[in-house]
Amino acid sequence: MTKNILKTLSLSKSVIAVLLTVLFSGCFWEGTDDNVDSYLTMDDSEYPYAGLPRIVIETKDFKQIRDRETEIPAKFQIYDKDGPASDVFDLTVRGRGNSSFKMPKYGLKLEFAEKQNMFGMPANKDWILIANYGDKTHLRNHMIFRLSEWLGARYTPKTQFVELYLNRRYMGLYLFTESIKASKDRVNIPKHDYSFLFEKEDSKKIDDPYVETKKSHSFHVKYPKNPSKESLDLLTDHLDDFEKYLDQGRFHNQDNIDTWLDMNDYLTQYWLQEYSKNEDGRFARSIYMTWEDGDVIHFGPIWDLDLGFGNESQQENKNPEGWFIKKYLWNKSILNDSQNWAQAAEFWNENRSLFKELIDSIPIYVKQIEPAIKNEYKRWPIISNTENWALKDPYDSYDDAIKAMSSWMEKRFKWIEENL
């Protein structure tokens, strides 16, 4: 009899546990909308609150994100220290990034069913979660966005550090970021068929729609979304004409460069890339521009700088000394001209204090994310790893990674000052 009582008690505990699990699970994929709870599940017992917003995403049926094309229905909620800090929102999620999507910790593209105002940023449907897995400091993208703002770029994506829980698993520290798109509060360009937002892409990976110049440079057209052949031909012809102009050289003996380019926009983007020696910035990919028929080409906004500031994947941009971006393609043609280089030097001299201030600001940014860094490297213990193409340098600690980047930036600033 005693055994039966114990067995019954044990069964009761199991039933109670199951009932409690059901009660507090917050699962949104069963029953009707009338039965939906007001929260998603998040267990932070292993990864405690670190002073940053925590984003909880749950895909329908906990479907895994396996590619960058499939849009998976999901639910989204923001948590703060005390619990849910937002409503639950409907959205779709998919993978994002080129080579970075192949990493164990990957980025996400979010598209909400309705426009949402996130962390004080203007309302929009489209947002990005940048994983920064290949940047052991987790600061490079954030820092270059801040410098872009200080330099007065026409538009710089706004950001917020967050921690992400995906399908009830802790995924780590992310940078929640505005996506680059034609929009009033983002890349604000006229909305018609002869106004373009486009991105230089690597020939190994080209997204439709795109144009290709006679010099085999490919550009993904992000706006218009469904361009006509006439529109694409217009953009292609203009880029061909511009490259022909660059090939002729001797700019001051013919049309002034200002008839083709907004030089302030160009120099802002050039120095962001050159100062950081960003690998992709050598006219490889993630170089954004806008152009409207009858206007000049505008460079920007800045994007994708995790391979800058000494975080090389190739040895060429590892050394803090030497010119890098200046030697490649359009940049080489533009800046080999003495008058254009004089403008570039003047831009640096006028803004040198801002480039130096970025280095001085590093401790502030570290302090913002340091508690979350402990969670990050508990989840992804890779601080000393070198096996990934983007994880070249091993470090004994996060502090060592920060010191290495800061030292590189100090040397880079000094070299530019002495060789301008």
LOVEXGU-760773 format. One record per residue: residue number from 1; residue in one letter; y negated, z, x of N, C-alpha, C in turn. Coordinates in steps of 0.05 Angstrom, whole numbers. Layout:
N
NUM/A/Y/Z/X/Y/Z/X/Y/Z/X
...
END
This chain:
420
1/M/24/0/17/0/0/0/-25/0/17
2/T/-25/17/38/-48/18/56/-53/-10/68
3/K/-31/-24/76/-35/-50/87/-48/-69/67
4/N/-40/-67/41/-51/-84/21/-81/-79/17
5/I/-88/-53/17/-117/-46/14/-133/-57/37
6/L/-123/-54/62/-137/-64/85/-139/-95/84
7/K/-118/-107/74/-118/-136/72/-139/-145/52
8/T/-141/-130/29/-161/-136/9/-189/-133/19
9/L/-194/-111/34/-220/-106/45/-228/-127/65
10/S/-208/-135/81/-213/-156/101/-220/-182/87
11/L/-206/-188/65/-211/-213/50/-239/-211/37
12/S/-246/-187/27/-273/-184/15/-295/-189/35
13/K/-291/-179/59/-311/-183/80/-314/-213/86
14/S/-291/-227/87/-292/-256/92/-307/-270/70
15/V/-301/-263/45/-315/-275/22/-345/-270/23
16/I/-352/-245/29/-380/-238/31/-394/-254/53
17/A/-380/-257/75/-392/-272/97/-397/-301/89
18/V/-377/-312/75/-380/-340/66/-403/-342/46
19/L/-405/-322/27/-426/-323/8/-454/-321/21
20/L/-456/-303/41/-481/-300/55/-488/-326/70
21/T/-468/-338/82/-473/-363/96/-484/-385/78
22/V/-471/-387/54/-480/-406/34/-509/-400/25
23/L/-514/-373/20/-539/-365/10/-562/-371/29
24/F/-557/-367/55/-579/-370/75/-577/-396/91
25/S/-559/-414/84/-556/-438/100/-579/-457/97
26/G/-592/-458/74/-614/-476/70/-607/-505/72
27/C/-582/-512/66/-574/-540/68/-586/-556/45
28/F/-597/-580/51/-612/-596/31/-596/-619/21
29/W/-571/-621/28/-556/-646/22/-535/-642/1
30/E/-537/-620/-15/-518/-615/-37/-534/-609/-62
31/G/-523/-618/-84/-536/-612/-110/-560/-629/-115
32/T/-576/-620/-136/-600/-635/-143/-624/-623/-130
33/D/-647/-637/-133/-672/-627/-122/-679/-600/-133
34/D/-671/-595/-158/-678/-569/-171/-666/-546/-156
35/N/-644/-550/-141/-630/-529/-128/-637/-527/-98
36/V/-657/-542/-90/-664/-543/-61/-677/-517/-53
37/D/-668/-505/-32/-681/-481/-21/-707/-489/-7
38/S/-723/-469/1/-749/-474/12/-750/-473/42
39/Y/-727/-474/55/-727/-473/84/-702/-487/96
40/L/-704/-494/121/-681/-504/136/-671/-481/154
41/T/-647/-483/162/-634/-462/178/-643/-465/207
42/M/-649/-442/219/-655/-441/248/-645/-414/259
43/D/-628/-415/279/-618/-391/292/-630/-390/320
44/D/-648/-372/325/-661/-370/351/-651/-346/367
45/S/-628/-336/361/-617/-312/375/-612/-318/405
46/E/-604/-342/411/-599/-349/439/-624/-360/453
47/Y/-642/-372/438/-666/-384/450/-690/-372/435
48/P/-700/-349/444/-720/-334/429/-747/-348/427
49/Y/-764/-340/408/-790/-351/404/-806/-350/430
50/A/-819/-373/437/-833/-375/463/-862/-381/460
51/G/-873/-375/437/-902/-378/433/-911/-406/425
52/L/-892/-424/420/-898/-451/412/-886/-456/384
53/P/-898/-475/369/-886/-483/343/-857/-493/348
54/R/-840/-487/329/-812/-496/330/-807/-515/307
55/I/-798/-539/314/-792/-559/294/-762/-559/289
56/V/-755/-559/263/-727/-559/254/-723/-585/239
57/I/-704/-601/248/-697/-626/235/-667/-626/229
58/E/-661/-634/204/-633/-635/196/-628/-662/183
59/T/-611/-678/195/-604/-705/185/-584/-703/162
60/K/-584/-723/145/-566/-722/122/-537/-723/133
61/D/-521/-704/123/-493/-702/131/-491/-697/161
62/F/-512/-687/173/-512/-681/202/-505/-706/218
63/K/-514/-729/209/-507/-754/223/-520/-754/250
64/Q/-505/-763/270/-515/-764/298/-533/-788/302
65/I/-552/-785/320/-570/-806/327/-559/-821/351
66/R/-550/-845/347/-536/-860/367/-550/-884/378
67/D/-572/-892/365/-587/-916/374/-616/-913/367
68/R/-632/-934/374/-660/-933/369/-668/-949/344
69/E/-648/-961/331/-654/-978/308/-648/-965/281
70/T/-626/-950/279/-618/-938/253/-636/-915/245
71/E/-649/-919/222/-666/-898/211/-650/-879/193
72/I/-647/-855/201/-630/-836/188/-646/-817/171
73/P/-640/-814/145/-654/-796/127/-651/-767/138
74/A/-673/-752/136/-672/-725/147/-693/-707/133
75/K/-691/-681/139/-711/-662/130/-724/-649/154
76/F/-749/-640/151/-765/-630/173/-781/-606/164
77/Q/-781/-586/182/-797/-562/176/-807/-550/202
78/I/-831/-537/201/-842/-523/224/-839/-493/220
79/Y/-830/-480/241/-828/-451/242/-848/-440/262
80/D/-858/-416/256/-873/-400/275/-857/-375/282
81/K/-870/-356/293/-856/-331/302/-843/-317/278
82/D/-855/-317/255/-846/-301/233/-829/-317/213
83/G/-824/-342/217/-808/-358/199/-820/-384/192
84/P/-812/-396/169/-823/-422/162/-854/-422/160
85/A/-866/-442/171/-896/-444/171/-905/-470/157
86/S/-887/-484/145/-894/-509/130/-874/-513/108
87/D/-881/-532/91/-862/-541/71/-840/-557/85
88/V/-820/-564/70/-799/-582/80/-806/-610/73
89/F/-806/-628/93/-815/-656/88/-792/-675/91
90/D/-793/-696/76/-773/-718/78/-783/-738/99
91/L/-764/-748/114/-771/-768/135/-746/-783/143
92/T/-749/-802/161/-727/-815/175/-731/-810/205
93/V/-708/-808/219/-710/-805/248/-692/-826/261
94/R/-700/-834/285/-683/-852/302/-690/-846/331
95/G/-673/-856/348/-677/-853/377/-701/-869/386
96/R/-713/-861/409/-735/-876/420/-733/-874/451
97/G/-747/-893/463/-748/-894/492/-731/-917/502
98/N/-736/-926/526/-721/-947/539/-698/-935/554
99/S/-700/-932/580/-679/-919/596/-677/-889/589
100/S/-699/-877/579/-698/-848/573/-680/-842/550
101/F/-675/-861/532/-657/-855/510/-628/-852/519
102/K/-622/-861/542/-595/-859/553/-590/-831/565
103/M/-611/-815/567/-608/-789/579/-596/-769/559
104/P/-584/-747/569/-572/-727/551/-592/-716/530
105/K/-616/-711/539/-637/-702/521/-656/-726/517
106/Y/-658/-735/492/-672/-760/486/-695/-756/467
107/G/-712/-776/466/-735/-775/448/-728/-784/420
108/L/-746/-778/401/-743/-786/373/-768/-799/362
109/K/-763/-818/344/-785/-830/329/-782/-819/300
110/L/-804/-808/290/-804/-796/263/-822/-813/245
111/E/-812/-818/221/-828/-831/200/-826/-816/174
112/F/-847/-803/166/-847/-786/142/-850/-804/117
113/A/-840/-794/95/-842/-808/70/-870/-810/61
114/E/-886/-789/67/-915/-789/61/-930/-781/86
115/K/-956/-788/87/-972/-781/109/-974/-750/112
116/Q/-971/-741/136/-972/-712/141/-993/-706/163
117/N/-1008/-684/158/-1027/-674/178/-1012/-654/196
118/M/-1008/-661/221/-992/-644/239/-1009/-631/260
119/F/-1008/-605/262/-1021/-589/283/-1050/-597/286
120/G/-1064/-601/264/-1092/-608/264/-1098/-637/271
121/M/-1078/-653/275/-1082/-682/280/-1085/-697/254
122/P/-1099/-719/254/-1103/-734/229/-1076/-742/216
123/A/-1076/-742/190/-1051/-748/175/-1041/-776/181
124/N/-1015/-778/184/-1002/-804/188/-972/-801/182
125/K/-958/-823/178/-930/-822/174/-914/-822/200
126/D/-925/-834/221/-910/-840/246/-917/-821/269
127/W/-896/-809/280/-899/-790/302/-877/-793/322
128/I/-881/-783/346/-862/-785/368/-855/-757/378
129/L/-830/-753/385/-822/-729/401/-813/-739/428
130/I/-829/-733/449/-823/-741/476/-806/-719/490
131/A/-783/-726/501/-765/-706/512/-773/-697/540
132/N/-785/-715/556/-793/-708/584/-769/-698/601
133/Y/-745/-708/595/-722/-699/610/-723/-706/639
134/G/-736/-729/645/-738/-738/673/-761/-726/689
135/D/-777/-709/676/-799/-696/689/-793/-666/689
136/K/-786/-655/712/-778/-627/713/-801/-608/709
137/T/-826/-617/711/-849/-600/705/-855/-600/675
138/H/-848/-621/661/-854/-626/632/-884/-628/627
139/L/-900/-634/648/-929/-634/646/-942/-661/650
140/R/-927/-680/662/-941/-705/670/-953/-721/647
141/N/-939/-725/626/-950/-739/603/-974/-723/591
142/H/-970/-698/588/-991/-681/576/-1016/-683/594
143/M/-1013/-681/620/-1036/-681/637/-1051/-708/637
144/I/-1037/-730/636/-1050/-756/637/-1065/-760/610
145/F/-1054/-750/588/-1069/-752/563/-1095/-736/564
146/R/-1094/-712/577/-1119/-696/579/-1139/-711/596
147/L/-1130/-722/619/-1149/-737/636/-1161/-761/622
148/S/-1144/-775/606/-1154/-798/591/-1176/-789/572
149/E/-1173/-766/559/-1193/-756/541/-1219/-750/556
150/W/-1216/-736/579/-1239/-729/595/-1255/-754/605
151/L/-1240/-775/610/-1253/-799/620/-1266/-816/597
152/G/-1262/-807/573/-1275/-820/550/-1261/-845/541
153/A/-1235/-847/544/-1220/-870/534/-1225/-873/504
154/R/-1224/-898/495/-1229/-904/467/-1211/-888/449
155/Y/-1186/-887/456/-1166/-871/441/-1145/-860/460
156/T/-1139/-835/456/-1117/-822/471/-1099/-808/451
157/P/-1073/-813/453/-1055/-799/434/-1057/-769/436
158/K/-1059/-756/413/-1061/-726/412/-1033/-715/413
159/T/-1031/-691/424/-1004/-679/429/-1003/-650/423
160/Q/-979/-640/421/-974/-611/417/-946/-605/429
161/F/-945/-585/447/-919/-576/457/-904/-562/434
162/V/-878/-567/431/-862/-555/411/-834/-550/422
163/E/-818/-534/408/-789/-533/414/-775/-545/390
164/L/-753/-559/395/-739/-574/374/-711/-563/370
165/Y/-704/-559/344/-677/-554/335/-668/-578/319
166/L/-647/-591/327/-637/-615/313/-609/-609/303
167/N/-605/-611/277/-579/-605/265/-568/-579/275
168/R/-586/-558/275/-579/-530/281/-571/-526/310
169/R/-578/-545/327/-574/-541/356/-601/-541/370
170/Y/-605/-523/388/-630/-522/403/-630/-546/423
171/M/-652/-562/422/-654/-586/439/-673/-582/462
172/G/-691/-562/460/-709/-557/483/-738/-562/477
173/L/-753/-563/499/-782/-567/498/-789/-596/495
174/Y/-806/-603/476/-814/-630/471/-845/-632/469
175/L/-855/-656/472/-883/-662/467/-886/-677/441
176/F/-896/-664/420/-900/-677/394/-926/-693/396
177/T/-924/-719/391/-945/-738/399/-951/-758/377
178/E/-976/-766/375/-983/-789/358/-970/-814/370
179/S/-959/-831/352/-949/-857/362/-973/-876/364
180/I/-969/-896/381/-990/-916/384/-987/-938/362
181/K/-1007/-940/345/-1006/-959/324/-1035/-966/316
182/A/-1039/-989/303/-1065/-996/292/-1070/-979/268
183/S/-1091/-962/269/-1097/-944/248/-1126/-934/252
184/K/-1139/-926/231/-1166/-916/232/-1169/-893/252
185/D/-1150/-875/252/-1151/-851/269/-1136/-854/295
186/R/-1125/-878/300/-1111/-883/325/-1123/-907/339
187/V/-1109/-928/342/-1121/-952/354/-1137/-966/332
188/N/-1163/-962/331/-1179/-971/309/-1189/-1000/315
189/I/-1174/-1019/305/-1182/-1047/308/-1184/-1060/281
190/P/-1199/-1082/279/-1201/-1096/253/-1173/-1105/243
191/K/-1169/-1103/217/-1143/-1110/206/-1143/-1139/195
192/H/-1137/-1158/212/-1133/-1185/202/-1114/-1199/222
193/D/-1108/-1224/216/-1087/-1239/231/-1096/-1247/259
194/Y/-1121/-1243/266/-1131/-1251/293/-1141/-1228/309
195/S/-1130/-1205/302/-1136/-1180/317/-1109/-1168/325
196/F/-1106/-1161/351/-1080/-1154/362/-1080/-1128/377
197/L/-1058/-1114/374/-1050/-1091/391/-1024/-1100/404
198/F/-1023/-1101/430/-998/-1111/444/-993/-1095/469
199/E/-968/-1096/478/-958/-1080/500/-943/-1097/520
200/K/-950/-1094/545/-935/-1108/566/-907/-1096/567
201/E/-887/-1114/567/-859/-1105/568/-844/-1117/591
202/D/-823/-1103/599/-805/-1113/619/-788/-1136/607
203/S/-784/-1157/623/-769/-1180/613/-740/-1172/606
204/K/-730/-1150/616/-703/-1141/610/-700/-1130/582
205/K/-722/-1122/570/-721/-1110/544/-746/-1118/529
206/I/-744/-1137/511/-767/-1147/496/-762/-1143/466
207/D/-781/-1130/453/-779/-1126/424/-794/-1148/409
208/D/-783/-1156/387/-796/-1175/369/-817/-1160/352
209/P/-839/-1174/345/-847/-1200/355/-860/-1198/382
210/Y/-859/-1220/397/-871/-1219/424/-881/-1247/431
211/V/-898/-1247/452/-908/-1272/463/-902/-1272/493
212/E/-899/-1296/504/-894/-1298/533/-913/-1319/545
213/T/-926/-1312/566/-945/-1330/579/-931/-1350/597
214/K/-946/-1370/606/-935/-1390/624/-926/-1377/651
215/K/-937/-1354/657/-928/-1340/682/-906/-1320/676
216/S/-893/-1323/653/-869/-1307/645/-875/-1278/642
217/H/-899/-1271/633/-906/-1244/626/-902/-1240/596
218/S/-886/-1220/588/-880/-1216/560/-896/-1193/549
219/F/-904/-1196/524/-920/-1176/510/-909/-1172/482
220/H/-902/-1147/476/-893/-1141/448/-918/-1137/431
221/V/-919/-1151/408/-942/-1149/390/-936/-1128/369
222/K/-952/-1106/370/-949/-1084/352/-966/-1087/327
223/Y/-988/-1102/329/-1003/-1110/306/-1015/-1137/310
224/P/-1014/-1155/290/-1003/-1152/263/-973/-1146/263
225/K/-964/-1133/242/-936/-1126/241/-918/-1150/237
226/N/-927/-1169/221/-911/-1193/216/-929/-1217/222
227/P/-935/-1222/247/-954/-1243/254/-944/-1271/248
228/S/-962/-1288/240/-954/-1316/235/-952/-1330/262
229/K/-940/-1354/262/-938/-1370/286/-966/-1377/296
230/E/-984/-1382/278/-1011/-1389/286/-1024/-1366/301
231/S/-1020/-1341/291/-1031/-1317/304/-1019/-1314/332
232/L/-992/-1316/334/-979/-1313/360/-988/-1334/380
233/D/-992/-1359/370/-1001/-1380/388/-1029/-1375/398
234/L/-1046/-1364/380/-1074/-1357/388/-1074/-1337/411
235/L/-1058/-1316/408/-1056/-1295/429/-1045/-1307/454
236/T/-1023/-1322/452/-1011/-1334/476/-1031/-1352/491
237/D/-1045/-1368/477/-1064/-1387/490/-1086/-1371/504
238/H/-1095/-1349/492/-1117/-1334/504/-1107/-1320/530
239/L/-1083/-1309/529/-1072/-1296/553/-1066/-1317/575
240/D/-1057/-1340/567/-1053/-1362/587/-1080/-1369/600
241/D/-1101/-1371/584/-1127/-1378/594/-1137/-1356/613
242/F/-1132/-1331/606/-1141/-1309/623/-1126/-1309/649
243/E/-1100/-1314/649/-1085/-1315/674/-1093/-1338/691
244/K/-1100/-1360/679/-1110/-1383/694/-1137/-1376/707
245/Y/-1153/-1362/693/-1179/-1352/704/-1174/-1334/728
246/L/-1155/-1315/725/-1149/-1297/747/-1139/-1312/772
247/D/-1124/-1332/768/-1113/-1348/790/-1134/-1362/806
248/Q/-1157/-1368/794/-1178/-1383/807/-1193/-1366/827
249/G/-1195/-1339/822/-1209/-1322/840/-1239/-1327/840
250/R/-1254/-1316/859/-1282/-1320/863/-1297/-1316/836
251/F/-1293/-1293/824/-1302/-1288/797/-1333/-1291/794
252/H/-1348/-1283/815/-1377/-1283/812/-1388/-1311/815
253/N/-1372/-1331/822/-1381/-1359/824/-1375/-1374/799
254/Q/-1363/-1361/779/-1357/-1375/754/-1363/-1355/732
255/D/-1347/-1356/710/-1351/-1337/689/-1349/-1308/700
256/N/-1367/-1291/691/-1365/-1263/699/-1340/-1251/686
257/I/-1327/-1232/701/-1303/-1218/690/-1309/-1205/663
258/D/-1334/-1197/659/-1342/-1183/634/-1340/-1201/610
259/T/-1338/-1227/614/-1334/-1245/591/-1305/-1245/582
260/W/-1287/-1233/598/-1259/-1232/592/-1249/-1204/586
261/L/-1259/-1185/602/-1249/-1157/600/-1271/-1138/595
262/D/-1265/-1117/580/-1282/-1093/580/-1276/-1077/605
263/M/-1293/-1079/625/-1286/-1068/651/-1285/-1037/650
264/N/-1300/-1024/633/-1298/-995/632/-1271/-986/622
265/D/-1261/-1000/601/-1234/-994/590/-1213/-1000/612
266/Y/-1217/-1023/625/-1197/-1031/646/-1197/-1010/668
267/L/-1220/-1002/678/-1221/-983/701/-1211/-956/693
268/T/-1216/-947/668/-1205/-922/659/-1174/-922/661
269/Q/-1162/-943/651/-1133/-945/652/-1123/-949/681
270/Y/-1138/-965/696/-1130/-970/724/-1129/-944/740
271/W/-1149/-927/738/-1150/-903/754/-1130/-882/744
272/L/-1124/-882/718/-1103/-864/708/-1076/-871/721
273/Q/-1071/-897/723/-1046/-907/735/-1046/-904/766
274/E/-1069/-911/778/-1070/-911/808/-1070/-882/818
275/Y/-1084/-864/805/-1085/-837/814/-1058/-824/813
276/S/-1043/-831/792/-1016/-819/789/-994/-835/803
277/K/-1001/-860/812/-981/-878/824/-957/-881/805
278/N/-964/-886/779/-943/-888/759/-927/-914/763
279/E/-901/-912/764/-885/-936/770/-888/-958/749
280/D/-888/-950/723/-890/-971/702/-918/-983/702
281/G/-938/-969/713/-965/-978/712/-971/-1003/729
282/R/-953/-1011/745/-958/-1034/762/-953/-1060/747
283/F/-961/-1060/721/-958/-1082/703/-929/-1088/697
284/A/-913/-1067/696/-885/-1070/689/-881/-1068/659
285/R/-889/-1045/647/-886/-1041/618/-903/-1017/610
286/S/-904/-1014/583/-920/-992/571/-950/-994/578
287/I/-959/-1018/583/-988/-1023/587/-999/-1035/561
288/Y/-1016/-1020/547/-1026/-1028/521/-1053/-1041/523
289/M/-1058/-1061/506/-1083/-1074/504/-1089/-1082/475
290/T/-1114/-1087/470/-1123/-1099/444/-1141/-1123/449
291/W/-1140/-1141/431/-1158/-1164/432/-1162/-1175/404
292/E/-1187/-1182/399/-1194/-1196/374/-1207/-1223/381
293/D/-1200/-1243/366/-1210/-1270/372/-1241/-1269/372
294/G/-1252/-1278/395/-1281/-1278/398/-1291/-1254/414
295/D/-1273/-1235/421/-1281/-1211/436/-1267/-1212/463
296/V/-1272/-1191/479/-1259/-1188/505/-1233/-1172/501
297/I/-1216/-1171/522/-1192/-1155/522/-1199/-1126/529
298/H/-1188/-1108/514/-1192/-1079/519/-1166/-1067/528
299/F/-1165/-1053/551/-1141/-1039/560/-1140/-1012/547
300/G/-1116/-1002/542/-1111/-976/531/-1098/-978/504
301/P/-1087/-955/494/-1088/-929/506/-1067/-925/528
302/I/-1070/-903/543/-1050/-896/563/-1025/-886/550
303/W/-1002/-891/564/-976/-883/553/-955/-882/575
304/D/-937/-863/573/-912/-863/589/-917/-859/619
305/L/-925/-834/626/-931/-828/654/-912/-808/667
306/D/-887/-806/656/-869/-786/668/-859/-794/696
307/L/-863/-819/704/-856/-827/731/-881/-828/749
308/G/-901/-813/742/-925/-811/759/-926/-785/775
309/F/-947/-782/791/-952/-758/806/-928/-750/824
310/G/-917/-770/838/-896/-764/857/-868/-763/845
311/N/-865/-766/819/-839/-765/807/-827/-793/807
312/E/-821/-803/830/-814/-832/833/-785/-837/826
313/S/-780/-861/817/-752/-870/815/-747/-891/837
314/Q/-769/-899/851/-767/-917/874/-785/-905/896
315/Q/-778/-910/920/-791/-897/943/-820/-906/946
316/E/-827/-930/936/-853/-941/940/-876/-924/930
317/N/-871/-910/907/-893/-894/896/-889/-864/902
318/K/-870/-857/920/-866/-830/927/-888/-819/945
319/N/-897/-835/964/-917/-827/983/-945/-824/969
320/P/-958/-801/972/-984/-798/959/-1006/-815/972
321/E/-1000/-827/995/-1020/-844/1008/-1015/-874/1000
322/G/-1036/-889/1003/-1034/-918/999/-1041/-927/971
323/W/-1051/-952/969/-1056/-963/943/-1030/-973/931
324/F/-1027/-971/905/-1002/-978/891/-1008/-998/868
325/I/-1021/-989/847/-1026/-1006/824/-1043/-1030/832
326/K/-1061/-1026/851/-1080/-1047/860/-1065/-1072/871
327/K/-1041/-1069/879/-1027/-1091/893/-1012/-1110/875
328/Y/-1012/-1104/849/-994/-1118/831/-1008/-1135/810
329/L/-1000/-1161/808/-1005/-1179/786/-1034/-1179/777
330/W/-1040/-1175/752/-1068/-1176/743/-1086/-1159/759
331/N/-1077/-1134/766/-1093/-1116/781/-1101/-1127/808
332/K/-1082/-1140/821/-1087/-1152/848/-1108/-1173/845
333/S/-1106/-1191/825/-1125/-1212/822/-1153/-1201/816
334/I/-1154/-1181/799/-1180/-1170/791/-1194/-1155/814
335/L/-1178/-1138/827/-1190/-1119/846/-1192/-1129/874
336/N/-1181/-1153/880/-1185/-1166/906/-1214/-1176/908
337/D/-1227/-1180/885/-1255/-1189/885/-1273/-1165/893
338/S/-1290/-1169/912/-1306/-1147/923/-1325/-1135/902
339/Q/-1336/-1151/885/-1354/-1139/865/-1339/-1123/844
340/N/-1315/-1132/837/-1299/-1116/818/-1289/-1090/831
341/W/-1282/-1091/857/-1273/-1067/871/-1297/-1048/874
342/A/-1321/-1058/877/-1344/-1041/879/-1348/-1026/853
343/Q/-1343/-1039/830/-1344/-1025/804/-1322/-1003/803
344/A/-1299/-1010/813/-1277/-990/813/-1284/-966/829
345/A/-1296/-970/853/-1304/-948/870/-1325/-931/857
346/E/-1344/-944/844/-1365/-930/830/-1354/-913/807
347/F/-1334/-923/793/-1321/-908/771/-1309/-883/782
348/W/-1294/-885/804/-1282/-861/816/-1303/-841/824
349/N/-1324/-850/838/-1344/-831/848/-1358/-817/825
350/E/-1362/-831/803/-1376/-819/780/-1358/-798/766
351/N/-1332/-801/769/-1313/-784/754/-1295/-768/772
352/R/-1301/-767/798/-1283/-753/817/-1278/-724/809
353/S/-1298/-711/798/-1295/-683/791/-1274/-679/769
354/L/-1271/-699/752/-1251/-697/731/-1223/-700/742
355/F/-1220/-718/761/-1193/-722/774/-1185/-696/789
356/K/-1205/-683/802/-1200/-658/816/-1194/-635/796
357/E/-1208/-636/774/-1205/-615/754/-1177/-615/742
358/L/-1164/-639/741/-1137/-640/730/-1118/-623/747
359/I/-1122/-624/773/-1105/-608/791/-1110/-578/786
360/D/-1135/-571/784/-1143/-543/779/-1133/-532/753
361/S/-1127/-551/734/-1118/-542/707/-1088/-537/705
362/I/-1073/-544/725/-1044/-542/723/-1035/-514/716
363/P/-1046/-492/728/-1037/-465/721/-1041/-459/691
364/I/-1062/-470/679/-1067/-466/650/-1045/-478/634
365/Y/-1037/-502/641/-1016/-516/626/-989/-502/630
366/V/-984/-493/654/-959/-479/660/-957/-454/643
367/K/-979/-439/641/-979/-415/625/-972/-420/596
368/Q/-981/-443/585/-976/-450/557/-946/-454/551
369/I/-932/-464/570/-904/-471/565/-883/-455/580
370/E/-892/-437/597/-873/-422/614/-851/-408/599
371/P/-857/-393/577/-835/-381/563/-815/-401/552
372/A/-825/-424/542/-807/-445/532/-791/-458/554
373/I/-802/-459/578/-788/-470/601/-762/-454/607
374/K/-763/-428/602/-739/-411/606/-717/-420/586
375/N/-725/-425/562/-706/-435/542/-696/-463/550
376/E/-715/-480/558/-708/-508/566/-687/-509/587
377/Y/-690/-493/609/-671/-495/631/-647/-478/627
378/K/-647/-461/606/-622/-449/598/-605/-470/583
379/R/-619/-486/566/-605/-507/551/-596/-530/569
380/W/-614/-538/587/-610/-561/605/-613/-552/634
381/P/-593/-540/647/-596/-528/674/-595/-550/695
382/I/-617/-566/697/-617/-589/714/-639/-587/736
383/I/-651/-564/740/-673/-562/759/-665/-570/787
384/S/-640/-567/794/-631/-575/821/-615/-601/821
385/N/-612/-614/798/-596/-638/795/-610/-662/808
386/T/-593/-681/817/-603/-706/828/-587/-730/819
387/E/-568/-726/801/-549/-748/794/-562/-769/776
388/N/-583/-761/761/-596/-781/743/-617/-796/758
389/W/-621/-822/751/-640/-838/766/-668/-827/766
390/A/-674/-812/745/-701/-801/743/-703/-772/753
391/L/-682/-762/764/-681/-734/774/-676/-735/804
392/K/-695/-747/819/-690/-752/847/-691/-726/864
393/D/-710/-709/857/-715/-686/875/-703/-660/864
394/P/-687/-646/880/-676/-620/871/-696/-598/877
395/Y/-697/-578/860/-715/-555/864/-699/-529/860
396/D/-707/-508/874/-694/-482/871/-704/-468/846
397/S/-728/-476/836/-739/-462/813/-760/-481/800
398/Y/-768/-473/776/-789/-488/762/-815/-486/778
399/D/-821/-462/789/-845/-459/806/-845/-478/829
400/D/-822/-484/841/-821/-503/863/-828/-531/853
401/A/-819/-538/829/-825/-564/818/-855/-567/814
402/I/-868/-546/804/-897/-546/800/-912/-548/826
403/K/-903/-533/846/-916/-533/872/-914/-561/885
404/A/-891/-573/882/-887/-600/894/-906/-620/881
405/M/-909/-619/855/-927/-638/841/-956/-632/848
406/S/-964/-607/849/-991/-599/855/-998/-608/883
407/S/-980/-604/902/-985/-612/929/-988/-642/931
408/W/-972/-657/917/-974/-686/917/-1001/-695/907
409/M/-1010/-683/885/-1036/-690/873/-1059/-684/892
410/E/-1058/-661/906/-1079/-654/925/-1080/-675/947
411/K/-1057/-683/957/-1057/-704/979/-1066/-731/968
412/R/-1059/-737/944/-1067/-763/932/-1097/-764/929
413/F/-1109/-742/918/-1138/-741/914/-1152/-744/941
414/K/-1143/-729/961/-1155/-730/988/-1153/-758/1000
415/W/-1130/-772/997/-1127/-798/1008/-1147/-818/995
416/I/-1149/-817/969/-1167/-835/955/-1196/-830/964
417/E/-1203/-805/966/-1230/-798/975/-1236/-810/1002
418/E/-1217/-810/1020/-1221/-818/1048/-1218/-848/1051
419/N/-1207/-862/1032/-1201/-891/1035/-1214/-909/1014
420/L/-1231/-898/998/-1243/-913/976/-1261/-935/987
END
